Amino acid sequence: MYELCAAGEKSYYIQSPAKIGIIKLNDENVCLIDSGSDKDAGRKVKKILDENGWRLTAIYNTHSHADHIGGNQYLQNQYGCEIYAPDIECDFINHPILEPTFLYGGFVPDELKHKFLLAKASNAQPLTENKLPDGMSIISLPGHFFNMVGYKTYDDVIFLADCLSSEETLRKYQISFIYDVAEYINTLEAVKQMEAKLFIPSHAEPTDNIKAIAQINIDKVYEIADIIIKICKCPSTFEKILQSLFEIYKLNMSFEQYALIGSTVRSYLSWLKSDGRLMVIFENNELLWRAQL
């Protein structure tokens, strides 16, 4: 873990729980794509940089989830580097309490105030094309979160952030976090058409052919949607739908899983309602979800 791997002529990645990209700008300077999950990850990144005689000038975050920005504060303090992130993601990075607040939907209980959901604040600026190094471009990848992006390097490597998971991860966790299901599917369909020398997803192995794993992730979305519709043939509360999904997929409920998967299930319900496959009814002061007859 935290091994430096070559990806292209001047592109590297650090093998870690959420892969970190390193782009060599010249003999001395580099930029990062994401920074890992916490201060300890930041220290390990610094060790790699020091061993190679590299100085960090900028961090380009793909999105604001804590496992991608957790090393920001430490590295910014060490190097005085700039940090860039897209649109609303920038606000979440500057005010990380927004992530657990968004997931829970209210004032955050203590059980959700940990490093996996609540990163340390760093000073991020809005990402624009003119802030990128020469030859590097932004790829819009919405769906997993509000305005998540990937990056393409001049040596034809694409960093795909969290727009898909490995087949092994899907089998283990079953329900991946998604904010906007329709956009997530659109993103994966676009990813299937992409070509590059190497694709580096944050939570799957690098590959030169992304089509198969993208399709596996799409198929999983439709599988979960079909199960939700079957559950809702009998009008069901959100809590009942969530409980049924945990039982069907043999998942274990915890406060964190309630927040993460619960938020995702709400996104599925909104999508299926917008798509005309679910409807909402109110009975005895309960909001019930029902499959369209």
TORROVO-152802 format. One line per 5 residues: their letters; for each residue x, y, z of N, C-alpha, C. Coordinates in Angstrom, 3 decimals, m for minus. Example, Ala and Ser with C-alpha at 12.3 -4.5 7.8 and 13.67 -1.06 7.14 Angstrom:
BEGIN
AS = 13.190,m5.690,7.800,12.300,m4.500,7.800,13.200,m3.300,7.800  12.850,m2.250,7.080,13.670,m1.060,7.140,12.900,0.030,7.870 $
***
This chain:
BEGIN
MYELC = 0.841,m1.195,0.000,0.000,0.000,0.000,0.876,1.245,0.000  0.446,2.310,m0.608,1.180,3.560,m0.800,2.485,3.319,m1.562  2.334,2.533,m2.609,3.438,2.269,m3.525,3.288,3.167,m4.747  4.399,3.759,m5.195,4.389,4.617,m6.378,4.449,3.759,m7.627  3.483,3.965,m8.555,3.400,3.176,m9.783,3.408,4.112,m10.994 $
AAGEK = 4.172,3.750,m12.003,4.198,4.543,m13.238,2.924,4.296,m14.033  2.397,5.357,m14.631,1.190,5.252,m15.452,1.431,5.741,m16.871  2.362,6.659,m17.029,2.693,7.220,m18.340,4.077,7.821,m18.282  4.412,8.590,m19.287,5.744,9.196,m19.342,6.018,10.072,m18.130  4.992,10.854,m17.718,5.156,11.728,m16.561,3.987,11.609,m15.578 $
SYYIQ = 3.200,10.564,m15.732,2.054,10.350,m14.859,2.296,9.125,m13.974  1.922,9.265,m12.715,2.077,8.192,m11.741,0.793,8.106,m10.920  0.671,7.006,m10.187,m0.377,6.942,m9.178,0.178,6.237,m7.958  m0.375,6.566,m6.811,m0.006,5.917,m5.565,m1.086,4.893,m5.255  m0.694,3.642,m5.136,m1.633,2.573,m4.807,m2.069,2.752,m3.359 $
SPAKI = m3.303,3.117,m3.168,m3.838,3.418,m1.841,m5.340,3.163,m1.855  m6.015,3.227,m0.702,m7.458,2.938,m0.689,m8.254,3.742,m1.710  m7.887,5.003,m1.918,m8.417,5.815,m3.021,m7.202,6.340,m3.768  m6.959,5.829,m4.954,m5.709,6.098,m5.652,m5.443,7.594,m5.801  m4.184,7.950,m5.630,m3.740,9.333,m5.708,m2.868,9.485,m6.951 $
GIIKL = m3.173,10.447,m7.788,m2.378,10.688,m8.990,m1.239,11.660,m8.725  m0.125,11.436,m9.387,1.001,12.374,m9.356,1.371,12.696,m10.797  1.391,13.979,m11.131,1.768,14.427,m12.465,3.065,15.224,m12.339  4.086,14.775,m13.030,5.386,15.446,m12.989,5.369,16.630,m13.947  5.557,17.830,m13.406,5.490,19.056,m14.198,6.852,19.410,m14.794 $
NDENV = 7.896,19.134,m14.055,9.278,19.293,m14.518,10.145,18.444,m13.592  11.440,18.632,m13.628,12.325,17.783,m12.825,12.102,17.947,m11.325  11.560,19.090,m10.907,11.420,19.355,m9.478,9.983,19.381,m8.979  9.050,19.829,m9.802,7.691,20.101,m9.344,6.677,19.067,m9.830  5.715,18.781,m8.974,4.625,17.862,m9.319,3.313,18.433,m8.807 $
CLIDS = 2.210,17.916,m9.343,0.890,18.178,m8.775,0.240,16.846,m8.447  m0.726,16.880,m7.571,m1.464,15.679,m7.173,m2.875,15.708,m7.727  m3.418,14.530,m7.964,m4.853,14.360,m8.178,m5.375,13.638,m6.938  m6.074,14.389,m6.073,m6.550,13.944,m4.767,m5.375,13.746,m3.805  m5.718,13.520,m2.519,m4.655,13.528,m1.506,m4.784,12.439,m0.457 $
GSDKD = m5.737,11.517,m0.628,m5.882,10.452,0.357,m6.854,10.801,1.461  m6.916,9.926,2.443,m8.021,9.954,3.402,m7.771,10.771,4.660  m6.510,11.058,4.994,m6.258,11.738,6.262,m4.823,12.242,6.330  m4.456,12.774,7.500,m3.110,13.308,7.704,m2.050,12.237,7.489  m2.337,11.022,7.929,m1.383,9.923,7.760,m1.137,9.648,6.278 $
AGRKV = m2.196,9.677,5.474,m2.032,9.519,4.025,m1.174,10.648,3.473  m1.397,11.873,3.961,m0.601,13.009,3.528,0.875,12.816,3.847  1.160,12.280,5.024,2.554,12.010,5.400,3.190,11.003,4.446  2.438,9.974,4.096,2.975,8.943,3.208,3.209,9.501,1.806  2.335,10.383,1.377,2.541,11.043,0.082,3.804,11.900,0.143 $
KKILD = 3.965,12.662,1.214,5.153,13.518,1.354,6.427,12.681,1.334  6.393,11.535,1.975,7.568,10.652,1.993,7.950,10.238,0.577  6.956,9.896,m0.233,7.211,9.515,m1.628,7.775,10.701,m2.406  7.192,11.869,m2.202,7.680,13.058,m2.898,9.125,13.367,m2.503  9.402,13.288,m1.209,10.750,13.580,m0.724,11.770,12.586,m1.284 $
ENGWR = 11.401,11.327,m1.338,12.310,10.297,m1.838,12.678,10.523,m3.298  11.775,11.179,m4.025,12.025,11.426,m5.447,12.515,12.846,m5.728  12.684,13.636,m4.677,13.152,15.001,m4.849,12.135,15.907,m5.509  10.847,15.640,m5.267,9.779,16.413,m5.899,9.171,17.402,m4.902  8.765,18.549,m5.431,8.038,19.530,m4.625,6.610,19.649,m5.141 $
LTAIY = 5.671,19.649,m4.209,4.255,19.722,m4.561,3.820,21.172,m4.751  3.252,21.479,m5.926,2.807,22.849,m6.204,1.286,22.996,m6.163  0.551,21.907,m6.413,m0.918,22.011,m6.462,m1.554,20.645,m6.251  m2.757,20.665,m5.695,m3.601,19.469,m5.585,m4.874,19.749,m6.374  m5.218,18.830,m7.266,m6.456,18.932,m8.032,m7.400,17.845,m7.521 $
NTHSH = m8.397,18.265,m6.743,m9.349,17.296,m6.199,m10.407,16.946,m7.232  m10.766,15.682,m7.279,m11.821,15.233,m8.187,m13.201,15.563,m7.626  m13.336,15.447,m6.310,m14.580,15.791,m5.620,m14.263,15.897,m4.133  m15.279,16.137,m3.335,m15.041,16.571,m1.958,m15.192,15.484,m0.913  m15.342,14.233,m1.291,m15.479,13.187,m0.278,m14.198,13.043,0.529 $
ADHIG = m14.367,12.753,1.809,m13.255,12.810,2.754,m12.090,11.906,2.371  m12.369,10.761,1.750,m11.266,9.852,1.409,m10.430,10.365,0.240  m10.859,11.462,m0.381,m10.104,12.068,m1.489,m9.452,13.395,m1.110  m9.889,13.985,m0.015,m9.378,15.308,0.379,m8.735,15.296,1.755  m8.698,14.134,2.407,m8.241,14.069,3.793,m6.799,14.480,3.997 $
GNQYL = m5.958,14.350,2.958,m4.566,14.764,3.073,m4.327,16.206,2.697  m5.363,16.899,2.245,m5.211,18.284,1.761,m4.553,19.197,2.793  m5.124,19.222,3.998,m4.669,20.197,4.983,m3.197,19.991,5.325  m2.823,18.736,5.588,m1.437,18.447,5.941,m0.488,18.866,4.815  m0.804,18.493,3.590,0.082,18.793,2.467,0.129,20.284,2.164 $
QNQYG = m1.001,20.953,2.313,m1.009,22.400,2.096,m0.160,23.102,3.147  m0.229,22.623,4.382,0.599,23.205,5.440,2.084,22.947,5.197  2.409,21.788,4.651,3.802,21.432,4.413,4.410,22.182,3.234  3.628,22.350,2.166,4.173,22.890,0.918,3.642,24.272,0.539  2.570,24.708,1.174,1.934,25.944,0.742,1.341,25.829,m0.649 $
CEIYA = 0.957,24.616,m1.029,0.458,24.358,m2.383,m0.964,24.887,m2.563  m1.315,25.166,m3.811,m2.686,25.538,m4.142,m3.547,24.279,m4.195  m4.842,24.442,m3.919,m5.800,23.340,m4.029,m6.959,23.830,m4.886  m7.335,23.017,m5.863,m8.423,23.366,m6.769,m9.466,22.257,m6.767  m10.729,22.661,m6.861,m11.827,21.703,m6.920,m12.997,22.339,m7.653 $
PDIEC = m13.852,21.524,m8.289,m14.943,22.081,m9.087,m16.110,22.601,m8.252  m16.574,23.800,m8.599,m17.854,24.348,m8.159,m18.178,24.064,m6.694  m19.321,23.404,m6.482,m19.815,23.152,m5.132,m18.880,22.249,m4.338  m18.108,21.409,m5.029,m17.142,20.551,m4.338,m16.143,21.407,m3.568  m15.809,22.545,m4.113,m14.887,23.481,m3.463,m15.462,23.936,m2.119 $
DFINH = m16.748,24.202,m2.075,m17.387,24.633,m0.831,m17.337,23.529,0.228  m17.571,22.287,m0.193,m17.515,21.163,0.740,m16.097,20.978,1.296  m15.082,21.228,0.467,m13.699,21.079,0.910,m13.343,22.169,1.920  m13.783,23.387,1.649,m13.514,24.486,2.571,m14.320,24.375,3.859  m15.467,23.705,3.788,m16.348,23.536,4.951,m16.753,22.065,5.040 $
PILEP = m15.851,21.183,5.454,m16.094,19.733,5.368,m17.243,19.205,6.228  m17.710,19.993,7.185,m18.881,19.558,7.954,m20.084,19.373,7.038  m20.044,19.972,5.844,m21.157,19.839,4.904,m21.353,18.388,4.445  m20.274,17.603,4.382,m20.443,16.225,3.902,m21.309,15.391,4.844  m20.952,15.230,6.134,m21.841,14.438,6.997,m23.208,15.080,7.199 $
TFLYG = m23.273,16.413,7.156,m24.568,17.091,7.278,m25.470,16.732,6.111  m24.904,16.768,4.897,m25.654,16.393,3.698,m26.118,14.940,3.776  m25.220,14.048,4.180,m25.556,12.626,4.217,m26.650,12.334,5.237  m26.538,12.963,6.408,m27.508,12.688,7.467,m28.800,13.468,7.274  m28.697,14.668,6.704,m29.888,15.482,6.476,m30.284,16.330,7.656 $
GFVPD = m29.330,16.607,8.535,m29.608,17.435,9.700,m28.344,17.613,10.505  m28.500,18.124,11.739,m27.342,18.301,12.610,m26.663,16.959,12.816  m25.332,16.955,12.677,m24.598,15.689,12.602,m24.409,15.043,13.973  m24.841,13.795,14.153,m24.551,13.088,15.403,m23.070,12.732,15.486  m22.594,12.531,16.703,m21.170,12.264,16.914,m20.685,11.042,16.151 $
ELKHK = m21.552,10.066,15.960,m21.146,8.829,15.283,m20.708,9.048,13.839  m21.058,10.182,13.262,m20.691,10.480,11.878,m19.557,11.499,11.778  m19.008,11.889,12.928,m17.915,12.860,12.926,m16.578,12.135,13.025  m16.232,11.419,11.970,m14.945,10.726,11.932,m14.293,10.970,10.581  m13.037,10.583,10.454,m12.237,10.995,9.296,m12.761,10.473,7.968 $
FLLAK = m13.547,9.403,7.986,m14.052,8.857,6.732,m15.189,9.689,6.150  m15.793,10.535,6.986,m16.871,11.411,6.515,m16.585,12.886,6.777  m15.646,13.170,7.650,m15.378,14.555,8.053,m13.879,14.827,7.975  m13.456,15.385,6.855,m12.041,15.703,6.658,m11.688,17.000,7.376  m10.388,17.257,7.491,m9.924,18.551,7.986,m10.076,19.593,6.876 $
ASNAQ = m10.424,20.798,7.261,m10.632,21.863,6.270,m9.319,22.263,5.618  m9.385,22.589,4.332,m8.246,23.143,3.617,m8.740,24.315,2.783  m7.809,25.065,2.236,m8.169,26.268,1.485,m8.189,25.952,m0.006  m9.369,25.659,m0.536,m9.511,25.295,m1.950,m10.069,26.460,m2.753  m9.665,26.509,m4.023,m10.142,27.520,m4.966,m10.942,26.842,m6.074 $
PLTEN = m11.865,27.585,m6.691,m12.652,27.004,m7.791,m11.760,26.562,m8.946  m12.047,25.401,m9.463,m11.282,24.828,m10.569,m11.744,25.403,m11.902  m10.785,25.865,m12.690,m11.045,26.293,m14.061,m9.939,25.740,m14.951  m10.212,25.674,m16.253,m9.235,25.096,m17.187,m7.896,25.843,m17.132  m7.943,27.165,m16.931,m6.691,27.926,m16.947,m5.841,27.723,m15.704 $
KLPDG = m6.368,26.972,m14.721,m5.583,26.635,m13.534,m4.819,25.323,m13.702  m5.067,24.622,m14.805,m4.445,23.324,m15.035,m3.057,23.464,m15.661  m2.190,22.493,m15.409,m0.904,22.465,m16.118,m1.137,22.244,m17.617  m0.177,22.642,m18.432,m0.274,22.434,m19.875,m0.484,20.948,m20.187  m1.420,20.678,m21.085,m1.660,19.317,m21.524,m2.606,18.520,m20.652 $
MSIIS = m3.086,19.115,m19.564,m4.019,18.431,m18.665,m5.406,19.017,m18.867  m6.431,18.158,m18.891,m7.794,18.638,m19.125,m8.760,18.031,m18.123  m9.890,18.713,m17.959,m10.939,18.292,m17.020,m11.961,17.437,m17.759  m12.395,16.353,m17.132,m13.465,15.514,m17.672,m14.623,15.537,m16.682  m15.772,16.009,m17.088,m16.942,16.061,m16.215,m17.476,14.652,m15.956 $
LPGHF = m17.642,14.309,m14.672,m18.104,12.967,m14.283,m19.183,13.061,m13.205  m20.274,13.770,m13.451,m21.293,13.931,m12.400,m22.024,12.621,m12.120  m22.675,12.580,m10.968,m23.478,11.409,m10.612,m23.103,10.881,m9.251  m21.852,10.469,m9.082,m21.414,9.996,m7.772,m21.559,11.101,m6.744  m21.161,12.323,m7.134,m21.413,13.483,m6.288,m21.713,14.675,m7.183 $
FNMVG = m21.934,15.824,m6.613,m22.494,16.958,m7.342,m21.777,17.251,m8.654  m20.512,17.662,m8.567,m19.779,18.072,m9.768,m18.429,17.359,m9.848  m18.427,16.076,m9.589,m17.179,15.320,m9.645,m16.570,15.398,m11.040  m15.249,15.461,m11.082,m14.535,15.489,m12.352,m13.426,14.447,m12.342  m12.966,14.110,m13.539,m11.746,13.352,m13.716,m10.752,14.231,m14.448 $
YKTYD = m9.567,13.714,m14.648,m8.525,14.481,m15.328,m7.828,13.610,m16.379  m7.567,14.206,m17.520,m6.783,13.545,m18.565,m5.443,14.244,m18.662  m4.367,13.467,m18.657,m3.030,14.033,m18.714,m2.537,14.099,m20.154  m1.459,14.845,m20.354,m0.951,15.004,m21.721,m0.404,13.690,m22.272  m0.042,12.731,m21.378,0.445,11.439,m21.851,m0.661,10.392,m21.913 $
DVIFL = m1.913,10.870,m22.049,m3.072,10.023,m22.366,m3.449,9.054,m21.253  m3.385,9.532,m20.016,m3.865,8.785,m18.855,m5.096,9.508,m18.320  m6.163,8.755,m18.039,m7.386,9.345,m17.511,m7.616,8.859,m16.084  m7.701,9.810,m15.164,m8.032,9.511,m13.772,m9.553,9.672,m13.614  m10.231,8.576,m13.261,m11.692,8.521,m13.310,m12.393,8.727,m11.967 $
ADCLS = m11.633,9.027,m10.918,m12.238,9.278,m9.611,m13.145,8.113,m9.199  m14.344,8.430,m8.693,m15.245,7.408,m8.142,m16.425,7.089,m9.047  m16.258,7.241,m10.361,m17.415,7.023,m11.225,m17.715,5.536,m11.428  m16.845,4.663,m10.956,m17.154,3.228,m10.998,m16.333,2.501,m9.947  m16.789,1.310,m9.606,m16.106,0.456,m8.636,m15.717,m0.859,m9.292 $
SEETL = m14.772,m1.547,m8.696,m14.392,m2.857,m9.216,m15.516,m3.858,m8.984  m15.490,m4.926,m9.757,m16.497,m5.977,m9.587,m16.427,m6.562,m8.186  m15.216,m6.705,m7.648,m15.038,m7.253,m6.299,m15.657,m6.332,m5.248  m15.471,m5.025,m5.424,m16.049,m4.067,m4.485,m17.564,m4.094,m4.531  m18.121,m4.190,m5.725,m19.578,m4.262,m5.866,m20.135,m5.513,m5.198 $
RKYQI = m19.425,m6.626,m5.341,m19.890,m7.861,m4.700,m19.851,m7.740,m3.184  m18.848,m7.047,m2.674,m18.686,m6.928,m1.227,m19.680,m5.950,m0.613  m19.825,m4.767,m1.240,m20.638,m3.703,m0.641,m22.007,m3.550,m1.291  m22.182,m4.063,m2.508,m23.464,m4.119,m3.203,m24.010,m2.761,m3.644  m24.188,m1.836,m2.718,m24.806,m0.553,m3.044,m23.761,0.546,m2.913 $
SFIYD = m23.295,1.067,m4.040,m22.303,2.140,m4.039,m22.989,3.490,m3.848  m22.278,4.418,m3.243,m22.855,5.734,m3.023,m23.075,6.454,m4.349  m24.290,6.952,m4.549,m24.642,7.736,m5.743,m25.521,8.903,m5.300  m25.205,10.088,m5.807,m26.035,11.255,m5.530,m27.135,11.432,m6.563  m26.796,11.366,m7.845,m27.753,11.578,m8.935,m27.682,10.357,m9.854 $
VAEYI = m28.678,9.491,m9.766,m28.612,8.204,m10.467,m28.645,8.390,m11.981  m29.511,9.275,m12.461,m29.600,9.497,m13.907,m28.267,10.002,m14.460  m27.663,10.971,m13.790,m26.371,11.495,m14.238,m25.277,10.442,m14.118  m25.371,9.606,m13.107,m24.381,8.545,m12.916,m24.391,7.585,m14.105  m25.572,7.195,m14.529,m25.685,6.311,m15.695,m25.160,7.010,m16.943 $
NTLEA = m25.543,8.281,m17.125,m25.054,9.033,m18.284,m23.530,9.109,m18.295  m22.949,9.329,m17.124,m21.492,9.383,m17.024,m20.860,8.055,m17.421  m21.405,6.960,m16.920,m20.845,5.644,m17.245,m20.993,5.323,m18.735  m22.094,5.734,m19.326,m22.255,5.525,m20.772,m21.209,6.324,m21.537  m20.902,7.530,m21.063,m19.866,8.342,m21.708,m18.486,7.724,m21.505 $
VKQME = m18.242,7.213,m20.302,m16.956,6.576,m20.011,m16.729,5.376,m20.925  m17.788,4.643,m21.221,m17.664,3.477,m22.106,m17.131,3.846,m23.480  m17.356,5.073,m23.890,m16.919,5.519,m25.218,m15.509,6.137,m25.207  m14.949,6.301,m24.040,m13.645,6.944,m23.942,m12.522,6.004,m24.368  m11.464,6.609,m24.861,m10.257,5.866,m25.187,m9.058,6.558,m24.561 $
AKLFI = m8.142,5.762,m24.046,m6.920,6.290,m23.444,m5.907,5.160,m23.342  m4.659,5.535,m23.138,m3.636,4.505,m22.931,m3.864,3.771,m21.622  m4.383,4.519,m20.619,m4.634,3.907,m19.312,m5.718,4.677,m18.582  m6.650,3.944,m17.986,m7.680,4.513,m17.121,m7.329,4.150,m15.680  m7.430,5.128,m14.790,m7.150,4.871,m13.373,m8.357,5.270,m12.541 $
PSHAE = m9.252,4.328,m12.240,m10.340,4.604,m11.303,m9.780,4.622,m9.879  m10.413,5.354,m8.997,m9.934,5.425,m7.618,m10.102,4.114,m6.875  m11.142,3.346,m7.237,m11.453,2.135,m6.477,m11.546,0.901,m7.373  m10.707,0.851,m8.372,m10.591,m0.321,m9.241,m9.195,m0.299,m9.842  m8.782,m1.438,m10.356,m7.436,m1.515,m10.907,m7.331,m0.745,m12.224 $
PTDNI = m6.184,m0.131,m12.488,m5.974,0.535,m13.777,m6.160,m0.435,m14.935  m6.662,0.096,m16.056,m6.932,m0.744,m17.216,m6.834,0.084,m18.490  m6.549,m0.591,m19.598,m6.562,0.116,m20.883,m7.894,m0.058,m21.598  m8.821,m0.800,m20.985,m10.159,m1.002,m21.561,m11.192,m0.879,m20.441  m11.900,0.221,m20.425,m12.804,0.536,m19.322,m14.237,0.067,m19.567 $
KAIAQ = m14.543,m0.364,m20.792,m15.935,m0.633,m21.170,m16.601,m1.694,m20.305  m15.910,m2.812,m20.070,m16.537,m3.937,m19.364,m16.897,m3.566,m17.934  m15.971,m2.951,m17.209,m16.252,m2.614,m15.815,m17.293,m1.505,m15.716  m17.312,m0.587,m16.686,m18.354,0.442,m16.694,m19.731,m0.196,m16.851  m19.834,m1.179,m17.726,m21.118,m1.853,m17.942,m21.553,m2.632,m16.709 $
INIDK = m20.613,m3.232,m16.011,m20.946,m3.957,m14.779,m21.565,m3.001,m13.760  m21.020,m1.794,m13.675,m21.567,m0.800,m12.744,m22.952,m0.329,m13.180  m23.155,m0.165,m14.469,m24.483,0.206,m14.974,m25.495,m0.887,m14.651  m25.111,m2.123,m14.903,m26.016,m3.248,m14.640,m26.404,m3.311,m13.164  m25.462,m2.981,m12.292,m25.750,m3.013,m10.853,m26.785,m1.964,m10.484 $
VYEIA = m26.719,m0.800,m11.091,m27.708,0.252,m10.833,m29.102,m0.246,m11.203  m29.237,m0.842,m12.373,m30.551,m1.322,m12.801,m31.032,m2.487,m11.937  m30.118,m3.309,m11.476,m30.495,m4.404,m10.566,m31.092,m3.848,m9.280  m30.432,m2.859,m8.683,m30.929,m2.252,m7.445,m32.273,m1.572,m7.690  m32.406,m0.880,m8.810,m33.669,m0.211,m9.132,m34.814,m1.219,m9.240 $
DIIIK = m34.571,m2.350,m9.899,m35.616,m3.377,m10.043,m36.033,m3.935,m8.686  m35.065,m4.105,m7.790,m35.384,m4.616,m6.456,m36.232,m3.605,m5.691  m35.900,m2.323,m5.786,m36.675,m1.295,m5.096,m38.116,m1.283,m5.610  m38.283,m1.392,m6.900,m39.639,m1.404,m7.475,m40.421,m2.602,m6.965  m39.783,m3.755,m6.875,m40.464,m4.956,m6.348,m40.868,m4.754,m4.897 $
ICKCP = m39.979,m4.149,m4.106,m40.305,m3.878,m2.704,m41.525,m2.972,m2.623  m41.601,m2.003,m3.527,m42.651,m0.980,m3.476,m43.959,m1.414,m4.139  m44.057,m2.663,m4.574,m45.363,m3.154,m5.038,m46.370,m3.081,m3.902  m45.871,m3.218,m2.687,m46.673,m2.922,m1.503,m46.184,m1.584,m0.969  m47.054,m0.569,m0.847,m46.602,0.751,m0.409,m45.708,0.664,0.820 $
STFEK = m44.530,1.305,0.739,m43.513,1.143,1.782,m42.922,2.481,2.179  m42.580,2.592,3.460,m41.845,3.757,3.930,m40.386,3.636,3.500  m39.685,4.754,3.549,m38.251,4.731,3.255,m37.536,3.749,4.176  m37.858,3.776,5.453,m37.179,2.902,6.408,m37.389,1.421,6.062  m38.581,1.071,5.625,m38.858,m0.315,5.262,m38.089,m0.705,4.006 $
ILQSL = m38.014,0.208,3.041,m37.262,m0.063,1.815,m35.791,m0.285,2.157  m35.247,0.585,3.007,m33.842,0.471,3.394,m33.592,m0.845,4.121  m34.460,m1.176,5.060,m34.314,m2.439,5.784,m34.361,m3.633,4.837  m35.282,m3.609,3.886,m35.416,m4.725,2.942,m34.155,m4.883,2.094  m33.575,m3.766,1.648,m32.353,m3.835,0.850,m31.193,m4.402,1.664 $
FEIYK = m31.093,m4.005,2.928,m30.043,m4.554,3.783,m30.229,m6.059,3.961  m31.459,m6.493,4.087,m31.708,m7.923,4.261,m31.433,m8.699,2.972  m31.871,m8.172,1.846,m31.671,m8.849,0.557,m30.188,m8.985,0.240  m29.421,m7.923,0.496,m27.992,m7.938,0.165,m27.110,m8.392,1.331  m27.752,m8.772,2.448,m27.013,m9.272,3.616,m25.973,m8.255,4.103 $
LNMSF = m26.423,m7.030,4.238,m25.581,m5.951,4.738,m25.831,m5.750,6.232  m24.864,m5.141,6.907,m24.986,m4.883,8.339,m25.183,m3.396,8.588  m26.256,m3.073,9.286,m26.593,m1.681,9.542,m25.684,m1.082,10.616  m25.236,0.120,10.361,m24.510,0.940,11.335,m24.916,2.381,11.069  m24.505,3.291,11.926,m24.849,4.691,11.715,m24.287,5.174,10.379 $
EQYAL = m23.021,4.803,10.094,m22.386,5.238,8.853,m23.089,4.653,7.634  m23.417,3.352,7.684,m24.098,2.722,6.558,m25.511,3.271,6.389  m26.156,3.592,7.510,m27.485,4.198,7.432,m27.410,5.518,6.666  m26.373,6.319,6.963,m26.231,7.623,6.303,m25.859,7.465,4.839  m24.843,6.645,4.549,m24.341,6.510,3.179,m25.341,5.805,2.262 $
IGSTV = m25.774,4.618,2.672,m26.698,3.868,1.824,m28.079,4.508,1.863  m28.444,5.053,3.014,m29.741,5.725,3.097,m29.821,6.895,2.132  m28.780,7.708,2.060,m28.750,8.819,1.121,m28.852,8.314,m0.315  m28.140,7.228,m0.609,m28.179,6.649,m1.953,m29.564,6.120,m2.298  m30.208,5.448,m1.364,m31.547,4.913,m1.616,m32.535,6.058,m1.859 $
RSYLS = m32.402,7.137,m1.131,m33.259,8.304,m1.400,m33.044,8.810,m2.826  m31.799,8.767,m3.293,m31.511,9.195,m4.667,m32.171,8.265,m5.675  m32.132,6.970,m5.412,m32.818,6.015,m6.283,m34.320,6.289,m6.306  m34.899,6.544,m5.138,m36.343,6.795,m5.071,m36.724,8.034,m5.871  m35.931,9.101,m5.746,m36.208,10.326,m6.513,m36.114,10.053,m8.007 $
WLKSD = m35.088,9.316,m8.413,m34.900,8.980,m9.830,m36.069,8.154,m10.357  m36.454,7.142,m9.616,m37.539,6.268,m10.066,m38.875,7.019,m10.090  m39.062,7.949,m9.185,m40.275,8.778,m9.212,m40.271,9.686,m10.442  m39.122,10.330,m10.707,m39.018,11.202,m11.881,m39.210,10.424,m13.173  m38.810,9.162,m13.142,m38.900,8.296,m14.319,m40.289,7.674,m14.490 $
GRLMV = m41.179,7.949,m13.530,m42.555,7.446,m13.626,m42.736,6.019,m13.163  m41.733,5.447,m12.500,m41.858,4.051,m12.066,m42.285,3.921,m10.610  m42.168,5.007,m9.864,m42.664,5.045,m8.493,m43.541,6.268,m8.308  m44.428,6.201,m7.342,m45.221,7.357,m6.963,m45.229,7.464,m5.444  m45.621,8.624,m4.951,m45.681,8.875,m3.513,m47.129,9.017,m3.094 $
IFENN = m47.477,8.386,m1.980,m48.799,8.577,m1.385,m48.605,8.864,0.101  m49.564,9.547,0.696,m49.507,9.843,2.123,m50.696,9.173,2.797  m50.386,8.353,3.789,m51.432,7.671,4.566,m51.071,7.723,6.037  m52.013,8.152,6.860,m51.808,8.200,8.315,m50.517,8.953,8.668  m50.325,10.050,7.969,m49.148,10.889,8.194,m47.827,10.171,7.933 $
ELLWR = m47.850,9.219,7.023,m46.634,8.560,6.562,m46.476,8.768,5.063  m45.235,9.026,4.631,m44.927,9.078,3.212,m44.603,7.667,2.751  m45.376,7.189,1.779,m45.198,5.826,1.275,m44.815,5.859,m0.201  m43.897,4.993,m0.555,m43.485,4.842,m1.950,m44.188,3.616,m2.533  m44.797,3.804,m3.716,m45.534,2.713,m4.343,m45.161,2.603,m5.812 $
AQL = m44.978,1.383,m6.257,m44.708,1.164,m7.670,m45.928,1.568,m8.484  m45.686,2.197,m9.631,m46.785,2.554,m10.519,m47.426,1.286,m11.061  m48.738,1.238,m11.024,m49.460,0.050,m11.487,m49.541,0.029,m12.999 $
***
